[in-house]
Amino acid sequence: MSIAIRPATPADLPLIGALIHELAVYEKLAHEVRFDLAVMEQHLFGPRPMAEVVIGELDGVAQGFALFFHNFSTFEGRPGIYLEDLFVRPEARGAGLGKALLAELARLAVERGCARFEWSVLDWNTPSIGFYRALGARAMDDWTVMRVDGAALAALANMAEAR
């Protein structure tokens, strides 16, 4: 089997959308998917891209993706790469595609002068946790992910407007 990793193009938007839906089903979060492909296109391929996608192929057939963006470490004084989502279709797992996608992002991080490459994983996803640890990743157990969204995000934003 041949593995290829390539940058996504606007023509890949339907594929990216399908892979995101498949990921959401796997993570039992399909009810959370609300994206609009036209809006996503602007954020991925518009004048100021907010994220990037690489597509993983086995024997020329797209079987996975990684969506990532740059963050910044104030302590390091350098950027990092944050992996938002990684997904390989179940029938393609075990062929090395997930490892190849992660290796490509690590290569980009080094090439771009990044201090680190990080991501989150659902705590119940023990197969992925084991896979990541085998690649040298370590859990950041001292940190808790925080999120503000929906009505809470709007309320917090209104606090700034009220100043």
C-alpha positions in Angstrom: 0.0 0.0 0.0 1.3 3.4 -0.9 0.7 6.3 1.5 0.5 9.9 0.4 -0.1 13.1 2.4 -1.1 16.3 0.5 -2.4 19.7 1.3 -6.1 20.1 0.8 -7.5 22.3 -1.9 -10.9 23.9 -2.3 -12.0 21.0 -4.4 -11.6 18.8 -1.3 -14.3 20.6 0.7 -17.0 17.9 0.1 -14.4 15.3 1.2 -13.4 17.3 4.3 -17.1 17.7 5.2 -17.7 14.0 4.8 -14.6 13.1 6.9 -15.7 15.5 9.7 -19.1 13.9 9.8 -17.5 10.4 10.0 -15.3 11.6 12.8 -18.3 13.0 14.7 -20.1 9.7 14.4 -17.0 7.9 15.7 -16.8 10.3 18.6 -20.5 10.0 19.3 -20.9 13.7 18.6 -22.8 13.8 15.3 -25.4 16.0 17.0 -22.7 18.7 17.5 -21.9 19.1 13.8 -23.2 22.5 12.5 -20.7 23.7 9.9 -21.6 25.3 6.6 -19.2 24.3 3.8 -19.2 27.8 2.2 -18.2 29.4 5.6 -15.6 26.7 6.1 -14.2 27.4 2.6 -13.6 31.0 3.6 -11.8 30.0 6.8 -9.7 27.3 5.1 -9.0 28.8 1.7 -10.0 32.5 1.8 -7.8 35.6 2.0 -6.9 35.0 5.6 -7.0 31.2 6.3 -7.6 30.3 9.9 -6.7 26.6 9.6 -5.1 24.1 7.2 -6.0 20.6 6.2 -3.8 17.8 4.9 -5.4 14.7 3.3 -4.1 11.2 3.8 -4.4 8.8 0.9 -3.9 5.1 0.6 -3.2 3.9 -3.0 -4.6 7.2 -4.3 -7.8 7.0 -2.3 -8.5 9.7 0.4 -8.9 7.8 3.7 -8.2 10.5 6.3 -7.4 14.0 7.2 -5.8 16.3 9.8 -7.1 19.8 10.4 -4.7 22.1 12.3 -3.8 25.7 13.0 -1.0 27.7 14.6 -1.1 28.8 18.2 1.5 30.7 20.1 3.5 29.9 23.3 4.3 33.0 25.3 6.8 31.1 27.4 8.6 29.8 24.3 8.1 33.0 22.3 7.4 30.9 19.3 4.4 29.4 17.4 3.1 25.9 17.8 0.8 23.7 15.8 -2.5 22.6 17.3 -4.2 19.6 15.8 -7.9 20.2 16.0 -9.0 16.9 14.4 -7.3 13.7 13.0 -9.4 11.0 11.5 -8.7 7.8 9.5 -11.6 5.8 8.2 -11.9 2.5 10.1 -11.3 0.4 7.0 -7.9 2.1 6.5 -6.7 1.9 10.1 -3.6 -0.1 10.8 -1.9 0.8 7.4 0.2 3.6 8.9 -1.9 6.6 7.6 -2.6 8.1 11.1 1.1 8.0 11.9 2.0 9.5 8.5 -0.5 12.4 9.1 1.0 13.1 12.5 4.5 12.8 11.1 3.7 15.4 8.4 2.4 17.8 11.0 5.5 17.3 13.1 7.6 17.9 10.0 5.7 21.2 9.3 6.1 22.2 12.9 9.9 21.8 12.7 10.1 23.4 9.3 8.1 26.4 10.5 10.1 26.9 13.7 7.4 25.8 16.1 8.2 25.0 19.7 5.6 22.2 20.0 2.8 20.2 18.4 -0.2 19.4 20.6 -3.8 18.3 20.5 -6.6 17.0 22.8 -8.0 13.5 22.9 -11.2 12.3 24.4 -10.4 10.5 27.7 -12.5 7.4 26.7 -10.5 6.9 23.4 -7.9 4.5 24.8 -6.8 3.1 21.5 -5.8 6.6 20.3 -4.2 7.5 23.6 -2.1 4.4 23.4 -1.2 5.2 19.8 -0.2 8.7 20.6 1.9 7.6 23.6 3.7 5.1 21.4 4.7 8.0 19.2 6.2 9.9 22.1 3.3 12.1 23.0 2.7 12.8 26.7 -0.5 13.7 28.5 -0.7 17.2 30.0 -2.6 16.0 33.1 -2.0 19.3 35.0 -4.2 21.2 32.5 -7.9 21.4 32.0 -9.5 22.5 28.8 -11.9 25.4 29.2 -14.5 26.6 26.7 -16.9 29.4 26.3 -19.5 29.0 23.5 -23.1 29.7 22.5 -25.0 32.0 24.9 -22.1 32.2 27.3 -19.8 33.4 24.5 -22.3 36.1 23.5 -22.7 37.2 27.1 -19.0 37.5 27.7 -18.6 39.5 24.5 -21.4 41.8 25.6 -19.3 42.6 28.7 -16.6 44.1 26.4 -19.2 46.2 24.6 -20.6 47.5 27.9 -17.3 49.0 28.9 
